[in-house]
């Protein structure tokens, strides 16, 4: 059973581009529309997709394990920040 975002999380601020479909949903109290608010998020998403193949598209390399996704992101950010284990 899929949970709706507004019920599963307390989303206070939502930043989206000007695509019309986002205006139909009210999942947060504050909704910013514009590219200036989403460019940082999209740059991080691009960085993650560049380094981790599991985030490219849903193919055989896609991991469904939440734990493996968490650990992969943790290792990537540690590498990018120069943290040694």
Phi, psi and omega per residue, in radians:
X1 nan 2.144 -3.121
X2 -1.445 2.332 3.088
X3 -1.569 2.509 3.066
X4 -1.308 2.537 -3.092
X5 -0.993 -0.783 -3.075
X6 -1.182 -0.379 3.100
X7 -1.578 -0.565 -3.093
X8 -1.431 -0.521 -3.078
X9 -2.297 2.730 3.050
X10 -1.707 1.448 -3.112
X11 -1.482 2.034 -3.126
X12 -1.698 -0.622 -3.114
X13 -2.258 2.320 3.111
X14 -2.181 2.260 3.112
X15 -2.066 2.109 -3.140
X16 -2.370 2.958 3.013
X17 -1.434 -2.983 -3.004
X18 -1.548 0.354 3.124
X19 -1.138 2.298 -2.980
X20 -1.063 -0.553 -3.060
X21 -1.116 -0.520 -3.133
X22 -1.175 -0.443 -3.124
X23 -1.313 -0.273 3.134
X24 -1.341 -0.408 -3.049
X25 -1.834 2.439 3.083
X26 -2.086 1.491 -3.125
X27 -1.823 -0.045 3.111
X28 -2.489 2.868 3.129
X29 -1.312 -0.669 -3.109
X30 -2.027 2.310 -3.114
X31 -2.279 1.909 3.071
X32 -1.615 2.347 3.120
X33 -2.061 2.206 3.098
X34 2.633 2.702 -3.128
X35 -1.233 -0.492 -3.101
X36 -1.115 -0.472 -3.129
X37 -1.502 -0.312 -3.060
X38 -1.874 -0.131 -3.036
X39 -1.148 -0.664 -3.139
X40 -1.152 -0.746 3.128
X41 -1.112 -0.781 -3.136
X42 -1.150 -0.581 3.101
X43 -1.190 -0.663 3.077
X44 -1.168 -0.711 3.095
X45 -1.070 -0.717 3.114
X46 -1.115 -0.720 3.107
X47 -1.078 -0.774 3.138
X48 -1.116 -0.781 3.132
X49 -1.127 -0.519 3.137
X50 -1.199 -0.746 -3.060
X51 -1.557 -0.517 -3.064
X52 -2.054 1.945 -3.095
X53 -1.107 -0.460 -3.105
X54 -1.126 -0.273 -3.127
X55 -1.766 0.051 -3.141
X56 -1.192 -1.218 3.135
X57 -2.587 2.889 -3.124
X58 -1.366 1.566 3.102
X59 -2.211 -2.822 -3.140
X60 -1.118 -0.409 -3.126
X61 -1.498 0.038 -3.129
X62 -1.365 2.230 3.138
X63 -1.691 2.271 3.114
X64 -1.648 -0.142 -3.122
X65 -1.379 2.105 3.125
X66 -1.102 -0.645 3.133
X67 -1.112 -0.752 3.136
X68 -1.173 -0.639 3.082
X69 -1.111 -0.800 3.122
X70 -1.052 -0.821 -3.115
X71 -1.165 -0.641 3.103
X72 -1.114 -0.773 3.110
X73 -1.151 -0.680 3.130
X74 -1.098 -0.755 3.103
X75 -1.146 -0.728 3.131
X76 -1.083 -0.842 -3.114
X77 -1.178 -0.562 3.062
X78 -1.152 -0.722 3.111
X79 -1.110 -0.802 -3.102
X80 -1.177 -0.467 3.129
X81 -1.656 0.047 3.088
X82 1.298 0.461 3.141
X83 -1.518 2.294 3.102
X84 -1.798 2.468 3.100
X85 -1.775 nan nan
